[in-house]
């Protein structure tokens, strides 16, 4: 059921139907299933549709927060969004729009600032393995002390 509604909402560029279905189904197992279905659809979509699906999640999160009746969706999206934002972050145009969405979540307190900062890290181009290898390389050439920098 969720997959059909999700495809229809994403193709029509309007999330109203999807939001209504989600808000109606307040049971936790349905929230988990709906967010999982959303994630699976996003993974196999092209960047423009991924952005549409992110906007759809944004609609669910903001309406849920405003109405105060869907904390389970906020929780399930919170655990899924880092993976999603890492996927979305691969496309420069989409990444900048996704950063704007995360900034809105931070401003409107959908998620705490620390979580939004973590989301933004997942949007960056570098993976954690790349940044740690740069750090190791940096430490192999320089010795940094509080008073000076020595070259090896």
N, C-alpha and C positions, 0 to 999 in steps of 0.2 A: 504494500500500500504506500509506504513512504517513498519508495523509489519512483513510482508513477507521479506522485504529487511533486516530488523534488524536481523531476525532469520537466514537468509542466511549469512549475514556478521559475526554474532557471531559463527555460526557453522563452517565457513571456516577459522576462525581465522584471517581474513583479513577485514579491514574496508574500503578499497578503494571504493567499490561500494556504501556503505552507505554514505561515505563522498561526493561522487559525487552527489548522490541524494540530500543530504542536501544542498550542495552549489548551486545546480541548483534551488532548491525551496527556494528562499530568502524571501518569504512572511512571515510576523511575525506569522500569525495564523498557518502556516505549521511548523515553528520552535517550537512553543509551543506544537503542537500535536506530533511532532517527539520526543521531549524530554520527554513528558508524556508517550508515547509508550515505549521508552527506559527504563524509570523508572519502568513501570508496568512489563515489561519483566524481569528486574533485580530482582524485589521483589520476583518473583516466581521461580527464578533460583537457582541452587546449587552454592556453593562458587566458584568453578573453572570457571563456566560460568559467574558469577558475575564479576570476575576479567577480563575476556575477554571483557565483556561489559564496564567495566571501561576503559580498554585500547582503546576500540572503541571511547568512549567519549573523551579520551585524544587525539586521532588522530583528531577528529573533532575540538576540541579546539585549538590544535597547528596549524593545517592547516588553520583554520579560522583566527587565530591571525596573522599568517605569511602572508596570502593573504589579510587580512584586509577587508574581505567582508562578514563576518557573525557575527557581534556583537550581534545580537539577540540570537544566540545559546549560546554565552558566558554568556549572561544575564540569559537565562532560565536554563542552567546547574548550574549556580551559586546558584539559589534558590533551586534547586533539590538536589545538591550534599551533603548538610549536612545530609539529610535523607538517602541517598545512603551510605555515608561513615559510618553512624551509623550501618547500616545493615552489611556492609562489615567488620567493625571492630570487629565483633563477632568471626571471624576466625583468629587465630594467624598468620598463614602462609600468608593468603591473606592480613591481616592488614599491615604487613611489606612491602609488594609490593605496597600497596595503599599509604603508607607514602612516598615511593620513588616517586610515580607519583605526589603527592602533592608538594614534594620538587622541582620537575622539573617545575611545574607550577609557583612556587615562583621564582626560578632561572631565568626562561625565561619570567617572568612578564606576564604570562597569567592572573593571578589574583594578586592583591596586597598582600603584606606580611600579613596584618591583617586578610584578608579573608582566606589565607592559614593556618594561626594559628588556626582560627576557624574550618576549615576543619579537622585539626589534632586533635582538641579536640573531634570532633564527632567520630573519629577513636578510641579514647581511650576506654578502657573497662568500666570505671565507667560512670554511667549516672549521670546527674546533681543532681537527688534526692539522690543518694547514697553519693555523695561528700558533699552535704549540711547536711545530717544526721550525717556524721562523724564530720563536723565542729561543729554542735550543741552539740554532745557528748563531743568533746574536750573542748568546752567552759563551760560545766557543771562541769568539773573536775579541771580545771585550771583557775587561774586569771593571766593574763599576763599584766604586767605594763612595763613601759620603763626601770625601774631599777631592777625588780626582777620577779620571778615566784612564786606564792603562790598556795599551794594545798588546796582544800576545804575539 
